[in-house]
Amino acid sequence: MPKNRYYDGPFSDHFDGRFFNNAPETTDKTLADIRRWRRTSRRAPWPGHLPVHPCVPPERAEGTRITLVGHATVLIQTGGLNLLTDPVWSQRCSPVRFAGPKRVCAPGVRFEDLPPIDAVLLSHNHYDHLDIATMRRLVRHHDPLILTPLGNDTIIRRAIPKARIATGDWWHTHALDHAVEVTIVPAQHWSARGFYDRRMALWCGFHIRAGDATVYFAGDTGYGDGSLFAAIRERLGSPDVALLPIGAYAPRWFMRDQHTNPAEAVRVMRDLDAGQALAIHWGVFPLSDESRDEPVHLLARALAERGIPPARFRHDEPGGVFVLDRSISPF
């Protein structure tokens, strides 16, 4: 096995020189699997462009305010801080500018309208989550702290030597200030930037605590056996709001281990006992076989089958805003 180019540390229950899932363990997809997907794929068409009504967030927000920028990029304003998850403002999520999945709708917040960004929460190194061009702009204009799991700091530092980075393993908690702390939590996924660095950097979700308000950001994750979500609830409590991925799930034989479908996302919400949920990771980049709007239709079906009011699990377009009001019960 090639030497890990990103991280060299002690072995653990999810690291043996490379990182691996344990809820349960999963096998890597092979080139033959990829060829089978491409050969048998029946990709639903996506629109080439959809209009967006961008939001201009306040410089600071009282309470907890969440703005959906698009895909997995979310602006979380809580505890007086501005946090940005998996920021991508580029037109494509790809190692090159001239090819790869292209966004069909603009970011829900223009880059120049961002408030001062205090921290970036970076879940893993796939190109639709770690976009070096966007990270360079953020470091240049905002100089945020970048919090990311093990190994990803090496990738960022090589590209952006001036970046301020804090890193940690699953369950590591980092205090952003006296009022806000972020815990790196497990996810069921994988990582790679190329052909020869698979699982050399860790992947994660984030649990944010600001006073008595809590937000869970799943990043990218499969459902697996469901145990990691029960573990998150047991160790950190039920979040007030969970940001959960509902897209890039088809075909299931290929995507099941790494991406939840809408019905599984509803199971995650229930496993976490989250007060409310917001859908992410859908409708911006055509990454898999389902149509753009299929995830929201299947989400509505899954909620109806479980008797859950649609307002408890929203699927806003980019630019959508959610303000946490803990005086109102979501049930």
Secondary structure, DSSP 8 states (H G I E B T S, - for coil): ----SS-----BTTBSSSB---SS------HHHHHHHHHH-------S-B--------SS-SSEEEEEEETTEEEEEETTEEEEES---SSB-SSSSSSS-B-SB--SS-GGG-----EEE----STTT--HHHHHHHHHHT--EEEEETTHHHHHHHH-TT-EEEEE-TT-EEESSSSEEEEEE--S----SSSS-TTSS---EEEEEETTEEEEE--S---TTSHHHHHHHHHH---SEEEEE--S--SHHHHTTT---HHHHHHHHHHHT-SEEEEES-SSS--SSS-SSHHHHHHHHHHHHTT--GGGEE---TT-EEE--TTS---
